[in-house]
């Protein structure tokens, strides 16, 4: 049974996010919206079969990309985020271009385990 | 003529979240150059709580009229209450803005959980950003709005400053150096204007409204018609150079003399009978000013006829006009709101009830916001020594009472508070129906404390029990 719905940015999909960035994680039962689920939208979709959307591991995929901006005047206030997402999940299979509801996700081959998703995850901070 | 492209945010709409809407914003117009296309994009969001943190940065080309707006859809307004309407609530910054000319309208932006180390709104770049009619609340130590610190470019410009109008800011942090708004340059300038903003009703102990710290770059700060309900108004080395007028606040860390309103200082209170002094009397729930003869700041602001930067409506849509206005985000309405409608089907029920029957049904009656009766166990029973009362929601500003009483007349009174009552009239008679007792009051005039305002129905000198079936309409 699918749980969390991970939505990423297609390469050259025209979104304001970087290629393969994790845009948002939603409850798998939430329809992300008519403009998002259009087949020609710039979004890609994968359901995580063994994590809920509010699991800290899954939520961490939406961590901001903080770059190297430590405020010189007030270092105790931490970094200021400029980029949008630190993590990418590369969904190369064309099946991920099409959103289906959670009950149909497995048949549509857009369901993966957390371990499988981790293997597709990139960390900009590690580059 | 600018072509406006409207998209929707909410459950079952174009986008389920602000994050998804912002992500797709470059795909909505003919191209990402909204100026060349003469297009504007408006996102209308449904009332709901959106738990997300959104960074607004894109490659869109925009200007003051061809840009992107995020607003509450009609019927999804917050009514001046934090957490109501379109409420974006997140444990980190709710909104980070780097795009030019982005407009945020009628939203509730808050961090309701504690121990948060990011501001609710961060402005890191971009000119012409507008926040209008928003309610902001911070339960953390970084306040409601920060600009400049760690920015990637100028925040606002001389020709297109960031404009914050009709917004209320609340902070519950009690750390002694907390600020609702922190402006600090770090290599880029800040141009920002605040018009008719309220700091409150929630203000942590020792908390300032605003700090202006020109560390490395100029801060051009304008403050117009500010109402500060805290015991400190402004700090930082840039405070003295703020421009503007008609700002009301405390004696400690006051607004600069040149931009103060009169009288100054004022003391903020929710006491409707505060005694001698210069008072700003406000509603504890929203910070809205109360229409009270002891309220010394009413009409103390400069009006839109004298300063075009003053918005012509307030945070809840009340009209501002003329050379003077009320300071802060809320205007005391001088207009009579429309009466609650006696719609056709309601009239039919009323006419049926003209002969009075305990079994009269309200089935099918629409637009009734509160009802007692006609079910057998759902009525007031009052007698010569007992009156019945029902509290009225504070957001109401007009009341229309329709009653059915068993046999004797009753008096209907609207209690605005413990010492102010309005007699609406007598209802009923012998086996009869009386109706159409209507009363209007201004938004913010009525202070809700859980007991007031209330409708009170009392006997008219009869003996024996009286059954009262009551419908009322609120607008």
Contacts between the chains, C-beta under 8 A, distances in Angstrom:
chain1	res1	chain2	res2	distance
A	7	B	20	7.1
A	9	B	23	6.9
A	13	B	27	8.0
A	14	B	24	7.8
A	14	B	26	5.3
A	14	B	27	4.5
A	15	B	23	4.6
A	15	B	24	6.2
A	15	B	26	7.0
A	15	B	27	7.3
A	16	B	22	6.2
A	16	B	23	5.4
A	16	B	24	7.9
A	16	B	25	6.2
A	16	B	26	6.0
A	16	B	57	6.5
A	16	B	58	4.3
A	16	B	59	7.6
A	17	B	23	5.5
A	23	B	19	6.4
A	23	B	20	6.7
A	23	B	23	5.0
A	24	B	17	6.2
A	24	B	19	4.8
A	24	B	20	6.0
A	24	B	23	7.8
A	24	B	52	7.4
A	26	B	16	6.7
A	26	B	17	7.5
A	30	B	11	7.7
A	30	B	16	5.7
A	31	B	11	7.7
A	31	B	12	6.7
A	31	B	16	6.5
A	32	B	15	7.4
A	32	B	16	4.8
A	32	B	17	7.7
A	32	B	20	5.9
A	33	B	9	7.8
A	33	B	12	8.0
A	33	B	13	5.9
A	33	B	14	5.2
A	33	B	15	4.1
A	33	B	16	4.6
A	33	B	17	7.9
A	33	B	20	6.1
A	34	B	13	7.1
A	34	B	14	5.2
A	35	B	7	6.6
A	35	B	14	4.1
A	35	B	15	5.9
A	35	B	24	6.2
A	36	B	14	7.8
A	36	B	15	6.2
A	36	B	16	7.2
A	36	B	20	5.3
A	36	B	24	7.1
A	41	B	24	7.0
A	41	B	27	7.5
A	42	B	23	7.8
A	42	B	24	6.7
A	42	B	27	6.1
A	43	B	20	7.6
A	43	B	23	7.6
A	43	B	24	7.8
A	64	B	53	7.8
A	64	B	55	7.2
A	64	B	92	8.0
A	69	B	150	5.4
A	69	B	152	8.0
A	71	B	149	5.7
A	71	B	150	4.5
A	71	B	186	6.3
A	72	B	186	7.1
A	73	B	149	7.2
A	73	B	184	6.9
A	73	B	186	5.6
A	73	B	215	5.1
A	73	B	216	7.3
A	74	B	149	6.4
A	74	B	184	7.4
A	77	B	117	7.7
A	77	B	142	7.7
A	77	B	149	7.0
A	78	B	117	6.7
A	79	B	150	7.5
A	80	B	122	7.2
A	80	B	124	6.6
A	80	B	149	6.8
A	80	B	150	3.0
A	80	B	151	7.7
A	81	B	55	7.0
A	81	B	93	7.9
A	81	B	96	6.6
A	82	B	57	7.9
A	82	B	98	7.3
A	82	B	124	6.8
A	82	B	152	5.5
A	84	B	55	5.1
A	84	B	57	7.1
